[in-house]
Amino acid sequence: MPLLGWGEYDYEPLRTCCTLDYTKGDRNYITYLIPLAFFNFMIPAFIMLTAYQSIDHKFKKTGQFRFNTGLPVKSLVICWGPYSVLCFYAAVENVTFISPKIRMIPAVIAKMSPAVNALIYALGNENYRGGIWQFLTGQKIDKAEVDNKTK
């Protein structure tokens, strides 16, 4: 939307990439920050929470606990929560008194989210865990050993 004049990007303090320019305080920018935080954090968190609760309910019915269903939602909140809080805070208060390096931390944590998600799903899947173990140690895990470890 910044291409259309709604919101604005600027360089991060270390000048490695761009992020939202939190120093703007005009009405146009405030009307951009609140929907951004709502549609890019709260709605996905709600969808993930309900979907994983449904999966957890099915796991409990069948007695198969193969994956911690709360972990992806927690990683979303941990990775994107600080960024969303900073967006909401910038919409109501002036953030220029916060050090630029401190303002950069939520953006860096949010950018770690894809790597964290990849680790969660890779380590949560039996086949990937076996492949990772084989890659690291050179030992192949038999299917029976994987089944015994999950029970």
Sine and cosine of phi, psi and omega as CSV:
sin_phi,cos_phi,sin_psi,cos_psi,sin_omega,cos_omega
0.00,0.00,-0.41,0.91,0.06,-1.00
-0.86,0.51,-0.44,0.90,0.05,-1.00
-0.91,0.42,-0.44,0.90,0.02,-1.00
-1.00,-0.04,0.03,1.00,0.04,-1.00
1.00,-0.10,0.13,0.99,-0.01,-1.00
-0.95,-0.30,0.94,-0.34,-0.10,-1.00
1.00,0.06,0.12,-0.99,-0.04,-1.00
-0.42,-0.91,0.63,-0.78,0.08,-1.00
-0.96,-0.27,0.41,-0.91,0.07,-1.00
-0.50,-0.86,0.20,-0.98,0.03,-1.00
-0.93,0.38,0.52,-0.86,0.15,-0.99
-0.94,0.35,0.27,-0.96,-0.02,-1.00
-0.84,0.55,-0.55,0.83,0.02,-1.00
-1.00,0.07,-0.02,1.00,0.04,-1.00
0.86,0.50,0.54,0.84,0.04,-1.00
-1.00,-0.01,-0.51,0.86,0.03,-1.00
-0.31,-0.95,-0.06,-1.00,-0.08,-1.00
-0.98,-0.18,0.43,-0.90,0.10,-0.99
-0.51,-0.86,0.01,-1.00,0.04,-1.00
-0.90,0.44,0.60,-0.80,0.06,-1.00
-1.00,0.03,0.98,-0.18,-0.08,-1.00
-0.97,0.23,-0.17,0.99,-0.09,-1.00
-0.98,0.17,-0.25,0.97,0.05,-1.00
-0.95,0.31,0.60,-0.80,0.00,-1.00
-0.77,-0.64,0.18,0.98,-0.05,-1.00
-0.98,0.22,0.22,-0.98,-0.07,-1.00
-0.88,0.48,-0.64,0.77,0.01,-1.00
-0.85,0.53,-0.67,0.74,-0.04,-1.00
-0.95,0.30,-0.62,0.78,0.02,-1.00
-0.91,0.43,-0.65,0.76,0.03,-1.00
-0.94,0.34,-0.22,0.97,0.09,-1.00
-1.00,0.02,-0.65,0.76,-0.08,-1.00
-0.92,0.40,-0.69,0.72,-0.07,-1.00
-0.91,0.42,-0.77,0.64,0.07,-1.00
-0.89,0.46,-0.55,0.83,0.03,-1.00
-0.87,0.50,-0.76,0.65,0.00,-1.00
-0.92,0.39,-0.60,0.80,-0.03,-1.00
-0.93,0.36,-0.79,0.61,-0.09,-1.00
-0.97,0.22,-0.45,0.89,-0.04,-1.00
-0.99,-0.14,-0.13,0.99,0.02,-1.00
-0.79,-0.61,-0.81,0.58,-0.13,-0.99
-0.94,0.33,-0.69,0.72,0.01,-1.00
-0.92,0.40,-0.74,0.67,0.07,-1.00
-0.87,0.49,-0.60,0.80,0.03,-1.00
-0.90,0.43,-0.66,0.75,0.03,-1.00
-0.90,0.43,-0.69,0.72,0.01,-1.00
-0.90,0.44,-0.71,0.71,0.02,-1.00
-0.89,0.45,-0.66,0.75,-0.02,-1.00
-0.89,0.46,-0.74,0.68,-0.01,-1.00
-0.93,0.37,-0.63,0.77,0.01,-1.00
-0.90,0.43,-0.72,0.70,-0.02,-1.00
-0.95,0.30,-0.45,0.89,0.13,-0.99
-0.92,0.39,-0.62,0.79,0.05,-1.00
-0.90,0.43,-0.68,0.74,0.03,-1.00
-0.90,0.43,-0.68,0.73,0.02,-1.00
-0.88,0.48,-0.65,0.76,0.03,-1.00
-0.88,0.48,-0.67,0.74,0.03,-1.00
-0.92,0.40,-0.65,0.76,0.06,-1.00
-0.87,0.50,-0.68,0.74,0.00,-1.00
-0.91,0.40,-0.58,0.81,0.03,-1.00
-0.91,0.42,-0.70,0.72,-0.07,-1.00
-1.00,0.08,-0.25,0.97,-0.01,-1.00
0.98,0.19,0.20,0.98,0.01,-1.00
-0.97,-0.24,0.94,-0.35,0.05,-1.00
-0.96,-0.29,1.00,-0.08,-0.08,-1.00
-0.96,-0.29,-0.20,0.98,-0.12,-0.99
-0.42,-0.91,0.66,-0.75,0.07,-1.00
-0.98,0.22,0.97,-0.23,-0.12,-0.99
-0.95,0.30,-0.28,0.96,0.03,-1.00
-0.99,0.13,-0.29,0.96,-0.09,-1.00
-0.90,0.43,-0.70,0.71,0.02,-1.00
-0.89,0.45,-0.61,0.79,0.02,-1.00
-0.93,0.38,-0.65,0.76,0.03,-1.00
-0.90,0.44,-0.65,0.76,0.01,-1.00
-0.92,0.40,-0.59,0.81,0.06,-1.00
-0.89,0.46,-0.72,0.70,-0.02,-1.00
-0.92,0.40,-0.65,0.76,-0.02,-1.00
-0.93,0.36,-0.65,0.76,-0.05,-1.00
-0.98,0.20,-0.69,0.73,-0.10,-1.00
-0.98,-0.18,-0.23,0.97,-0.01,-1.00
-0.86,0.51,-0.77,0.64,0.01,-1.00
-0.87,0.50,-0.61,0.80,0.02,-1.00
-0.91,0.42,-0.69,0.73,0.01,-1.00
-0.92,0.40,-0.65,0.76,0.04,-1.00
-0.89,0.46,-0.66,0.75,0.03,-1.00
-0.90,0.44,-0.62,0.79,0.06,-1.00
-0.89,0.46,-0.73,0.69,0.02,-1.00
-0.90,0.44,-0.66,0.75,0.00,-1.00
-0.90,0.43,-0.66,0.75,0.00,-1.00
-0.92,0.39,-0.41,0.91,0.02,-1.00
-0.96,0.27,-0.45,0.89,-0.06,-1.00
-0.94,-0.35,-0.37,0.93,-0.04,-1.00
-0.74,-0.67,0.28,-0.96,0.07,-1.00
-0.99,0.12,0.84,-0.54,-0.06,-1.00
-0.99,-0.16,0.13,0.99,-0.04,-1.00
-0.93,0.37,-0.35,0.94,0.02,-1.00
-0.98,0.22,-0.25,0.97,0.07,-1.00
-0.99,0.14,0.69,-0.72,-0.02,-1.00
-0.85,0.53,0.65,-0.76,0.03,-1.00
-0.85,0.53,-0.55,0.84,0.02,-1.00
-0.93,0.36,-0.58,0.82,0.06,-1.00
-0.93,0.36,-0.63,0.77,0.02,-1.00
-0.92,0.39,-0.36,0.93,-0.01,-1.00
-0.98,0.18,-0.41,0.91,-0.07,-1.00
-0.84,0.53,-0.74,0.67,0.02,-1.00
-0.87,0.50,-0.59,0.80,0.02,-1.00
-0.92,0.40,-0.64,0.77,0.01,-1.00
-0.92,0.39,-0.66,0.75,0.03,-1.00
-0.90,0.44,-0.65,0.76,0.02,-1.00
-0.91,0.42,-0.57,0.82,0.01,-1.00
-0.96,0.29,-0.28,0.96,0.08,-1.00
-0.98,0.18,-0.21,0.98,-0.09,-1.00
-0.81,0.58,-0.72,0.69,0.02,-1.00
-0.87,0.49,-0.62,0.79,0.02,-1.00
-0.93,0.37,-0.64,0.77,0.03,-1.00
-0.90,0.44,-0.69,0.73,0.02,-1.00
-0.89,0.46,-0.65,0.76,0.03,-1.00
-0.89,0.46,-0.67,0.74,0.04,-1.00
-0.90,0.43,-0.66,0.75,0.00,-1.00
-0.87,0.49,-0.75,0.66,-0.04,-1.00
-0.96,0.29,-0.57,0.82,0.02,-1.00
-0.93,0.37,-0.70,0.72,-0.02,-1.00
-0.98,0.20,-0.29,0.96,0.03,-1.00
-1.00,0.07,-0.18,0.98,-0.02,-1.00
-0.97,-0.24,0.77,-0.64,-0.05,-1.00
-0.87,0.50,-0.69,0.73,-0.04,-1.00
-0.91,0.42,-0.68,0.74,0.03,-1.00
-0.92,0.40,-0.66,0.76,0.03,-1.00
-0.87,0.50,-0.69,0.72,0.03,-1.00
-0.89,0.46,-0.64,0.77,0.02,-1.00
-0.92,0.39,-0.64,0.77,0.04,-1.00
-0.90,0.43,-0.69,0.72,0.02,-1.00
-0.88,0.48,-0.68,0.73,0.00,-1.00
-0.91,0.41,-0.63,0.78,0.02,-1.00
-0.91,0.42,-0.66,0.75,-0.06,-1.00
-0.97,0.23,-0.61,0.79,-0.11,-0.99
-0.94,-0.35,-0.33,0.94,-0.07,-1.00
0.99,0.11,-0.02,1.00,0.01,-1.00
-0.99,-0.13,0.71,-0.70,0.03,-1.00
-1.00,-0.05,0.72,-0.70,0.04,-1.00
-1.00,-0.02,0.80,-0.59,0.06,-1.00
-0.94,0.34,0.42,-0.91,-0.02,-1.00
-0.88,0.48,-0.59,0.81,-0.01,-1.00
-0.90,0.43,-0.61,0.79,0.01,-1.00
-0.92,0.40,-0.63,0.78,0.02,-1.00
-0.91,0.41,-0.67,0.74,0.02,-1.00
-0.89,0.45,-0.63,0.78,-0.01,-1.00
-0.93,0.36,-0.55,0.84,-0.03,-1.00
-0.96,0.29,-0.44,0.90,-0.03,-1.00
-1.00,0.08,-0.23,0.97,-0.03,-1.00
-1.00,-0.04,0.00,0.00,0.00,0.00
